[in-house]
Amino acid sequence: MKKLKQFLNNKNPGTGLYVFVWCLAMIPANIAVNLLETFLANMLIKSISDVTIQLIAFLFFIETLIFVSIVIFIYKKFSNIQISKVAIWYYVLNFISIGRVYSDLQRDLANLNLEFDIKTLAILLIFSWIANCLIFRQYFIKTKQWSQK
């Protein structure tokens, strides 16, 4: 228990703590978004004709807010983590995740007769990624956690 506290509260955290906090933040954030997505999809979509680009944009917006809120909440708890070191990884790995989501959506929606182009989803995903990154950055940029010395 003492070693765990030392590991978590180390003034000079190593890569292990950064990876641990990343997993601690990303796993519940992704679980929450997937549960929310399933719940909202079941609640809002009764038939394929209900799927509109506005509905999907609304879902992306809500998911982005929930995801980034959970990540910020967890990273705030680890004041010894330097967020500026995390930020680039956050941006890049979330962008890769957006690519995976796009691929999954393209596959899932390809055979449906929707009134919008799948490329529109790509644009929405890019905007949600930008919003995610900006919210994360803006929250931490003026805190001591951004660039600790």
N, C-alpha and C positions, 0 to 999 in steps of 0.2 A: 504494500500500500504506500509506503514511504517512497519507494522508487518511482511508482506511478505519479505521485504528486511532484516529485523532482522533475520527472520527464515532462509533465504538463505545464509546470511553472518555471521552467528553465529560462533564465534571462537571455541566454544565447541559444535559441532553439535550433536544433539540427533539422536535416531533411526529414527524418522520421516523424517529428512532430508536425511539420507542414503537411506531409502525406496523411497522417492520422486525422488532422483537423479537416483536410480536404474530404476525406471519406466520411467523416462525421457530419459534414455539412451537405455533401452531395447525395448521400444515400437517403436521408429523410426528406430532402427537398424533392428528389425524383419520385419517391414513394407518394408524397403528398400530391404532387402534380398528376401522377398517374391515377390516383384515387379520385381526385377532383375531375379529371378528364372523363373518367368512366361514369362518375355520378352525373355530371352535367350532360354528357352525351346521351345517357339513358333518359334523363329528365327532359331535355330540350328537343331531342330528335325522335319524332314518332315515325317518320317515313323519310325516304331519301329526298323527297321534295322539300323537306324542312331544312336541308343543308344549304345554307347560303354563305357567301363569302363574308357577309357581315357577322353571321353567327360564329364562323371560324375565327375571324379577327377578334371578336369579343372573347372567345375561349383562349386564344393566344395571349391576349392582354391580361386576363385574370390569372392564367398559368404563370406568366412572367412575373407578375406581382407577388404571387404566393412563393414561387421558387426563390426569387432574390431576397424576399423577406426572411425566409428560413435560413438562407446562407448568411445573410448579414447578422441575424440573431446569433448564430453559432460562432461566427468569427469574432463578434463582439466579446464573447466570453473568454477568448484567448488573447488577452491584451499584450502578451509577449510575442505574438506573431506580427511580422512586418508585412502589412497588406500590399505595399508596393512590390514586394517579391512575389506575392500570390497573383497579383492582377494580370500579368501577361499570360500566366497559365490559365487563369479564369477565362480570359478572352478567347484564347486559342482553343482550349478544350470545349468550351461552350459552343464555339463555332463549328467544331467537328461534330458535336452533338446535334446541332441544327441540320447539318448535312445528313446525319442518320435519320432524323425525324422527317426530313424532306423525302428521302428515299423510301421510308416506310409509308408515308402518305401517298406518294406517287404510286406505289404498288397497290395500296389499299383502295385508292379512289380511281385507278386507271379504267376499270370496267364499268364504272358508274356513269350515268348520263347526267352530268352536272352542268349547270349553266355558266360555270366559270372555268378558266384555264388553270391547270395545275401550276403553271408558272406564276400565277398570282399568289399562290400559296408560298412559293419561294420568296417573293417580295415581302409577304407578311412575316415569314420566318426571319428574314434579314432584319426587318424593323424590330421584331421582338428581341432578337439578339442584341441589336444596338441599344434598345431600351434597357435590357438586362445589364449590359456592361456599363452604361452611363449611370444607372441607379446605384450599382455596386460601387463604382468609382466615386460618384458624388457623395455617397454616404461617408466614405472613409477618407477622402482626400484631405480634409482639414482636421483630421484627428491625429493624435499622437501615434496611433497605430499605423498610419500610412508610411511614415519614414522615421523609424526609431533610430536613434544614434546611441 
